[in-house]
Amino acid sequence: MRDRSKSAELGLPHGTNGRTRRSGPGLAMLLASVAILCMCAGAQEYKTDYWMDAADRHMQNGSMEEAMIAYDRALQLEPEHIGAWNQKAVAHQVLSQRAFQKALDLSKSWLDRDPDDPLAWQSMGAALDGLYRDAEADEAYLRSIQLLNQRLEKDPTDGESWFLKAENYANMKMNEEAIWAYDRVIELDHRPRLLDAWNTKAIFLAAMGRYDESLLASEEALKIDPKSETAHVNKGYVLRKLGLESGAENYAA
């Protein structure tokens, strides 16, 4: 239930205590002004309530896209409406769960056609992660790594397989293993994935508190792409962690 107070909306002068001190045109104009203020406030209130009620109905019917639109309309009228923000977040979550379920279904269809595709297993792991099915997600990531290892046994210079292997480790939060695999991508100078390898390595190193190494990795990424937003953000973050505030000013954080 959304509770709103009327007292602040009437616009009455302080100290009147509801009493009229004189009659005449002045009072008539004051009363007319108050009536207009009440009408405007009521209309604003009605509009917000209308969109909130509409959004709630859409939520109950499972129409999340329409609910999102209605919550946005309510927030246009009342940008600090806590209930609208909370419910919008719930709608976002429901939509994301539906998207992850769709991704999982597509991954299963992909694996039906090619059960030995490591990327399909990785995609399944990501979908399961999004559905909070962590144990199953890890099984899918590990299966992807097994298949990638088979490729790497045949061709240890396969930079793409090393990169996908690193991504699987990263998805499982196995930071050391991920960095090790990203290093193989870097050593092979696998250009299609080189920037991503440096950037992700830098992020993991920062998360592990290895700021000096992270800074070097971000600088390598910036050599490849001086406009890399990821590298700029991470470099600014690391510089601040190192106490180099003046140097961090030139980088986003």
N, C-alpha and C positions, 0 to 999 in steps of 0.2 A: 504494500500500500504506500502510495506516494503522498506524504503529508506536506501541505504548504500553508504558511501563515498569511492572513490577509492584512494584518495590522500595518506592516511596513509599506503596503502597496497603495494605501488611501491618500497619502500625501498631505494629511492635515497638519496645520501649523502646531508647533509644540506649545503646550500650556492652555489649549482651548478646553481640554477635558470633555469634549463633546458639547459644550454649551455655546449658544449663540449670543453675542453681545449687542448686536444691533441688526436692524432689518434694512431692506432697501436693495438697490441694484448691486452693491458690493457683495452682499450675501448671496444673491441669486447667481452672480458670476462665479463665486467660490463653489457653490453647490454644483453648478454645471461643470466646473473644472474637475471636481471630485468624481462626478459621475463618469466623465470621459476617462479619467484615470482608471476607475474601476473596470470600465468596459475594456480598455486596452489590456489591463493586467489579466482580466478574465479570459480574453481572447488568446493572449500569449500562453496562459495556463492551459487552456483548452487544447491549443495546438500541440503543446508538448505531450499532454496526456493522450491526445488522439494518436500520435505517432508511437508512443510507448505501448498503448493498448494494441495497436495494429501489429507492432513488432512482436508482442507477446503471443498474439493469435498465430502469427506466422511460425513462431518457434514451436508452439503446440502442434501445429500441422506438419512440422518438419520442413517448412520452406525457409531454409536458412539464408539463402541469397536475398529473398524479400525482407526477411527480418533485419538483415544487415542494413539494407537501404532505409528501412523505417527507423532504426536506431540512429543512423546518420542524420536523418531529418530532425529527430528529437534533439540531437546534440548540436545541430545548427542553431536551434532555438535556445538551448540551455547547455552551453559547452561544458559546464562543470557538473552535469547530472551524473552522480556516481552510479546510480542504478543502470543508466543507459550504457555507461562504459563497461560495467561488469557483465551485463547481458550481451553486449557486443563481443566481449572476449569469449563468452561461452559459445556464441554462434560461430566465431572464428575457429574455436577448438573442434566443434562438431564438423564444420566444413573440412578442416585439416584431416580429421579422422576418416571422413569419407574419401578424401583424396588418397590417403595412405592405403586404405582398403582397396581402392581401384588400382593403385600401383601394385599392390600385392597380387591381385587377380591377374593383372597383365604379366607380372613376373612369372606366375605359375604357368600361364599359357605359353610364354616364351620358353620356359624349361621343358614343357611338354614337347615342344618342337626340337629343342636342343638341350638335353640335360647336362651337357658338358661345357656349357658356355659360362666362363667365370664371371662375366659382366652381369649375366642374368641372376646368378647367385648373389652377387653384390647388391644388385637392385632389390632383390627380395629381402636381403638383410636390412637395407635402408627403410623399406616399407614396414617391416616388422618392428624396427626401432621406433618408427613413428607411431606405431600402435602399442608401444610400451611392452612388447613381447621380447624382452631382452635376451633371454636364453635361446630362443629360436633364432633371433637375429644373429647372435654369435655363431650358431651352428652354420648359418648360411654364409657368413663371412669366412669362416674356417674352410668351408667347402670351396669357396672361391679361391682361397689361398692355395689349397691343394691342387686345384686345376692349373693355377698360374705357375706353381712349382714344376708341374709337368712340362709346361711350355719352356720354362727357364732351363730345365735340364737339357732340352734340345737346343736352345739358343740362349745362352747367358747374357747376350748383348741386346735382348729384347727390352728396350727401354719402356715400352708401353706396359708390358707385363710387370715390370718393377714398379711402375707408378701405380697401377691398379692394386698391387700387393700392398704398397704403402698406404693407399686409401683404405683398404680393408683393416689394416692395423689401426689406422687413425680412427675409424668408426668404432673400433672396440676399445678406444682410449689406451692402446698399448703404445705409449709415446716413444719409448726407446726403439722398439721394433720399427715403428713408422719412420723415425728419423733415419735409421739404418737403411731402410729401403729407399727413402727419398735420396739418400746419398748415392745410391747406385744409379739412380736416374741422372743425378748431377755429374757423376763420374763418366757416364756414357754420353754426356752432352746431348741428351734426348730433347731436342729443341721444342717439339710440340708441347712438352710438359715441364720444361725447365723453369719457367717463371712460377708455376704453381708449386713445384717442388721446393724452390727457395722460400716462397712465401709461407707455405704450410710448415716447413721446417722451422722457420723463424717464430711462428706462432707457438709451436710446441715447445721450443726452447724457452720462450718467454714464460709459458705456463709452468715450466719446471724451474723457473728462477735462474736460468742460465742466460743472463741478460747480455753479457758481452758477446757470446756466441750468436744470440738472437739478433743483436745489432748488426753484426757482420753479415748474417744471412739476409737481412732486409736490405742492406746496402748492395749485396749481389743482385737481389731482385730488381732494385732500382737501376742497376746498370743495364739490365735487359729491357726494362720499361720504366723510364723516369716518371711516368704518370700513374704508376700502379698505386691505386688507392689503398689496397691492403698493405703494401710495403710502407707507405707513408704513415698510415695509422699505427702499425706495429712499431715503426721506428720512433714515433713520437711517444708512444707508451713506454718503450724501453728506456728512452732518454730520461723520462721523468723518474722511472724506477732507479736509474743510476744517479739521480740527483742533478742531472744536467738540464735544468729548467730552461735556461736561455737557448740552448740548442733545440729544445723540443718545441719552442714557439713557432718554428717554421713548418711544423708537421701537425696534421690533424690528430686528434686523440679521442 
